[in-house]
Amino acid sequence: MRLRWVLAAATSLALIAPAVPAAANPPEARNSALSFGTCPSDIAEPYPALTCATLKVPLDYSRPNGAKISLLVTKHAANKPAKRIGSLVVNPGGPGVSGAAYAGSLSRPDATGFTQLDTAVLDAYDIIGFDPRGVFLSAPVSCAAPDHFGAPQPDPDAKASRNQLWKLWSSYAEDCQANNTAILPHLGTVDVARDMDAVRAALGERKLNYLGLSYGTYLGAVYGQLFPRHVGRMILDGNMDPTPKEVWYQVWLDQAAAFQKRFDHDYLPWVAKYDNVFHLGKTVPAVRAAWNKTLTDFRTKPHGDVGGSELLGTAYGAMFAEGGWIGFTDALSAYVVDGDDSILTDIAAPDLSPDGEQANAIFTSVICADSHGPRNRAKYEHDADKLARTSQFAWYIMWTSGSACQSWAFDSPGRLKITGEGLPGVLMFNSIGDPGTPYAGALKMHKALPTSILVTERDSGKHGVFANRLAAVNPAANAIGTKYLLTGELPATDTTVPGHPLPVPTEAP
């Protein structure tokens, strides 16, 4: 998710998904309809171990014999075919992030030989990714010119910007309809879940084993609601709240407070702790003052293509994972201490590429298709104004996370109600301070899936707990997830694991 606190109550049930006998899934999947071969260069160059196939699916599932679209599917074959359990389909979230590439990032060794998925999992599973419809290499959608919103964008908080921003988002919605008339009504998560079942069937698998991150948790929950008998082992990490009628509108309302909490309680104290490195202040108020002055400077007089909106967006992105904190804070320090804005303007520069516009187009298209959102401009402004009293991110998130839906071309059929009926045991992960998918929402996903077990990473605000890169690995979480994927065994009750360490910056020589 762009994407986007109390511990879970322990349950008393021990949930064990039955282990799949070797005879039930031979080394090669049965009757695969996919022919895997050479990948497009966008996939092959960074992930040479992957092979690729295309799968045609109905554009409109109510007309299965009508027009078709093609999905790109990738595979990292099990390293030890004799130990093969089956296929593990993966989705990294977004909506709008490439699942085809995600299969590569999970399985590619880094410079130390470390892989995000445990080697035992890579030995036993074909890792399968696919670009959901409308994404990257699967009939990608585009709504407008890459520079539609301009650079810098209007200040998201300024009242004087609002008419301009509403016009920009309204015209963006109109262009989305004009440029994608046929596919636009068929980009919601229900359609993607049906595509995922088509991938399962084409692989020749009776059950879908699945790993979904962020928005991928909502996709997994929708898939389980539609096809509970097809679910094998399912891991949901960084969980969306599936319960609100206006599901995506509620996401940004929840994120506004959560990102400010992450910024105030995690990031600012971390910067103050390392004043010997960053020189932005030894206390939280001092660091906050340095940040606020910088934000005011960029709002008052943008630095090239970077104004207040771009700076807020960069801080917003950095709060998802601590891996970006050192670089972001180095850039902030260079500006505050030395008056050098070059690093900050470089990392905050807007993405005006066609790929960037396509990512925004599919993100917007999915959230507007998935659930009802307000059609009243005053409702958006009232809620943003209220949240902005305590969150610097409120207006930025509102504009970039659904304001186009106010003037969308069609009404959503509404979200699918998630009950979890008929599902086997599901393994969930969430950090206690996750700003992208706040913990309160994860608890609601947990309640909506009665057979789930929730593993909480305490003392952490990282978005995503399982199968992270080396710098953010949580060994205890990885052990639980790996055991589940290999044996089907879940923890007996909800549990917690310690948080992973925060990065330690070093002084410049």
Secondary structure, DSSP 8 states (H G I E B T S, - for coil): -----------S---B-----GGGS-SS-TT-----B---HHHHTT-TT-EEEEEEEESSTTSTTS-EEEEEEEEE--S-GGG--EEEEEE--TTT--HHHHHHHHHS--TTS--SS-HHHHHHEEEEEE--TTBTTBS----S-TTTT-SS---TT-GGGHHHHHHHHHHHHHHHHHH-TTTGGG-SHHHHHHHHHHHHHHHT-SSEEEEEETHHHHHHHHHHHH-GGGEEEEEEES------TTHHHHHHHHHHHHHHHHIIIIIHHHHHHTHHHH-S-SSHHHHHHHHHHHHHHHHHS-BTTB-HHHHHHHHHHHTT-GGGHHHHHHHHHHHHHH---HHHHHHH----SHHHHHHHHHHHHHHHHHS-----HHHHHHHHHHHTTT-TTHHHHHHHTTGGGGG-SS----------TT---EEEEEETT-SSS-HHHHHHHHHHSTTEEEEEE-S---S--SS--GGG--HHHHHHHHHHHHH-B--SS-EEE------------
